[in-house]
Amino acid sequence: MAMETAQIEDLKWIGEHYSELQRKYPDMYIAVKDGKVIAVGRKFGEVYNKAKKLAGEKNFAIDYMLTWPLSTKHSLITDFKNMIFSLDF
């Protein structure tokens, strides 16, 4: 599954706003489209399905807001994202 430019921009936006998002949505998945949070939840599948319904397409980004320090979180999420984007939904 190749990432679209919009997904890459949304992932950048998440990175730029991570601390704020982490405080607002601790230990939750968030889906972002066009720099806006469109779905939130504790289960990846539920957030994915909500976001797909709202966005009407697959061009959105999903990330998990760990409550761990950012340096630890970053390497874990990078590995997780690599795993998720290799799946075909």
URHUPE-V329058 format. One record per residue. N is the residue number from 0. RES is the residue in one letter. SS is DSSP state (helix for helix, strand for strand, loop for the rest). PHI is phi in degrees with one decimal (* if undefined). NEAR is the number of other ideal C-beta (glycine too) atoms within 8 Angstrom. Layout:
# URHUPE-V329058
n;res;ss;phi;near
N;RES;SS;PHI;NEAR
N;RES;SS;PHI;NEAR
This chain:
# URHUPE-V329058
n;res;ss;phi;near
0;M;loop;*;7
1;A;loop;-85.9;3
2;M;loop;-78.5;7
3;E;loop;-84.0;8
4;T;helix;-56.4;5
5;A;helix;-62.2;10
6;Q;helix;-65.2;11
7;I;helix;-62.8;9
8;E;helix;-63.3;9
9;D;helix;-67.4;14
10;L;helix;-64.9;12
11;K;helix;-62.6;8
12;W;helix;-60.4;11
13;I;helix;-58.7;13
14;G;helix;-60.0;7
15;E;helix;-68.4;6
16;H;loop;-113.1;8
17;Y;helix;-57.0;10
18;S;helix;-58.9;7
19;E;helix;-63.3;7
20;L;helix;-65.1;13
21;Q;helix;-62.0;13
22;R;helix;-69.0;6
23;K;helix;-77.8;7
24;Y;loop;-129.7;9
25;P;loop;-63.7;8
26;D;loop;54.8;7
27;M;strand;-131.9;10
28;Y;strand;-84.3;13
29;I;strand;-128.6;15
30;A;strand;-111.2;16
31;V;strand;-126.3;15
32;K;strand;-136.3;14
33;D;loop;54.4;6
34;G;loop;73.3;7
35;K;strand;-131.1;6
36;V;strand;-74.3;9
37;I;strand;-111.8;11
38;A;strand;-156.9;10
39;V;strand;-142.5;9
40;G;strand;178.8;9
41;R;loop;-90.2;6
42;K;loop;-116.2;7
43;F;helix;-55.2;8
44;G;helix;-59.2;6
45;E;helix;-66.2;9
46;V;helix;-65.9;15
47;Y;helix;-58.7;11
48;N;helix;-65.3;8
49;K;helix;-61.8;12
50;A;helix;-63.6;14
51;K;helix;-62.1;11
52;K;helix;-64.0;7
53;L;helix;-72.3;9
54;A;helix;-82.7;12
55;G;loop;71.2;5
56;E;loop;-163.4;6
57;K;loop;-97.5;7
58;N;loop;-83.5;8
59;F;loop;-147.1;15
60;A;strand;-114.8;11
61;I;strand;-123.1;13
62;D;strand;-140.4;12
63;Y;strand;-110.2;11
64;M;strand;-93.2;14
65;L;loop;-69.7;10
66;T;loop;-93.4;6
67;W;loop;-74.2;7
68;P;loop;-58.6;5
69;L;helix;-55.8;9
70;S;helix;-62.3;6
71;T;helix;-70.7;9
72;K;helix;-58.9;11
73;H;helix;-57.7;8
74;S;helix;-68.7;8
75;L;helix;-67.6;10
76;I;helix;-68.5;11
77;T;helix;-58.8;8
78;D;helix;-63.0;8
79;F;helix;-63.3;9
80;K;helix;-62.2;10
81;N;helix;-60.3;8
82;M;helix;-68.3;8
83;I;helix;-64.0;8
84;F;helix;-72.3;8
85;S;loop;-87.7;6
86;L;loop;-83.4;7
87;D;loop;-107.7;3
88;F;loop;-87.3;5
